[in-house]
Each structure stands twice: as structure tokens, then as C-alpha cells.
Amino acid sequence: MTIMKKAALLTTLAALGTTLAAPAAHARPAAVACPEVFGHGGYPTGPNPWDRDQIRQPNHARGIDDQKAWGADGVEGDVQVTRQGTKAVMWHNTTTNGLTGTRKNITDLWWAAGSDNLRDRSISRGPYKGQKVHTLRQWLDHVKSRGMIALLEIKPEARPVLSDPTYGAQAWKEVSDPIKERQASMRILVYSNDSWIQSELAKRHPGLLKGSQARWTDSVGWEEPPPSWTGNTARWTEVLAQAPKSVMTNYTKEYRAWLQGKCT
């Protein structure tokens, strides 16, 4: 081999070694996409939670506005039906615990009829004291006005009325019509923790089922007063690493701040 050929071979080997030794820029892990954030209102864990509940669920205009201000893309609301399925309303608890007036099951009350109706009651404690109960239509319209995604949980307490042979059709009309009227102009997701209601939602609103969206991301059980958000960080990190499309949290403001710099 001539001296010139040897020199050329050494130059080639040196260049190859440099290429192999240098880390490639494209080998860096790709940034995680930021998930959509759905705001949820905390409800106490442990025995007798209704005694400590401060009615933090965003089932009214002020709650929706707060979630928007805290950085939520969407908000979860709780749907129930009044007596004989005459009105779909936004309320979390089985009874009127947390509202003014005598305590009764939501499904035993008329929306507007009588002196003990649901419409004229207001929240009696907590940060949203004084807020009125909203109908499903009112709630959806306010969520839309804020440019947010509506996530509806149809509460298990509604099942006896929704499945009633006499009143079920009317009750489902009250739940479904507001959704159908608005689904072309806003994003709406639905689900239920009751298996029968969930199966009915799959038949009536197949394109709107929540599925794996709005994945629960907190690990700290809610209590009153609220526990520190910092106990959630390990779980938040674990879930974010799985690149979820959307997550749901009781700590909307803190979660949104925590996301800064961790996703794109």
C-alpha cells in the first residue's frame, strides 16, 4: 500500500471514529405534549364525607369561571334529574346537603313547583356560598361562553328515574336534548360510574363517550382543609411521562403551574 493510500485510510478511520463517538442530536428524547387539563372539585375521603364537604364542585357559573382562571381547558360537572325526570340539574350530592332548605333527595324534588323546590335553593357553605343550582342547559351554555370543554358525569343517583318505565323517557330527554342541541358548537364528553347508565350513554351518545380522556392524575385524597398539592408530584410525573391526551385534577391552578417547562 502506498503512503498516499495509507494516509487516506487513516483519515477515513479517524472521521468514522469521530462520528461514532459524538452523540447524535436526534437521539435526545422527544418532548412530551402538554395534556388538556380538566378541572374537578374535591370531595372528602374517609367516613361521613358529607359532614366535611365544602361544595367545591364547579356545577355553577362561579365554579366554571374559577376553573378557567386557573388554566383549565375543560371542566367536569355532575348531572342529576329532579322528580319524575322533569329537569336535568347540576348537583353532586345525593341529597340537598349543602343547600338551603330541608334536606331531601334530589330525585324527590320538583325543579320549580312548590315552596320546597330546587330552583330557589342556594349553596349554604364553602367558597361558593350563595350560588344557585344550575340546569344542565344553563351550565353547558356557560361552559361554552368560556370556550371550555364540558365533561358530564351522569350520577348513579339518577338511575332509578332514568330506568323508570313511566318517567324514564322524559328523564332521558332532559339529559340528552341539551347535549344534542349543543354538540355541534362545543366539545362535550359524557360518562357515568353506573354501568347501566354508561351502557345507555354508549347507545344514545356514542361519539361523546369520555373513554380514556380526562385521565385522573392526582394521588392525594381530598380532605378539608385541602391537603398540599405537593404530595401529587410523583404521580403527576408518572402520568405525564405516558403522554396522556388529557388529565383531570382537583388542583387545577397548581397542576398548570407545575406543567411549565415539562411539556410543549
Secondary structure, 3 states (H helix, E strand, C coil): CCHHHHHHHHHHHHHHHHHHHCCCHHHCCCCCCCCEEEECCCCCCCCCHHHCCCCCCCCCHHHHHHHHHCCCCEEEEEEEECHHHCCEEECCCCECCCECCCCCEHHHCCCCCCCCCCCCCEECCCCCCCCECEEHHHHHHHHHHCCCEEEEEECHHHHHHHCCCCCHHHHHHHHHHHHHHHCCCCCEEEECCCHHHHHHHHHHCHHHECCCCCEECCCCCCCCCCCCHHHHHHHHHHHHHCCCCEEEECCHHHHHHHHCCCCC
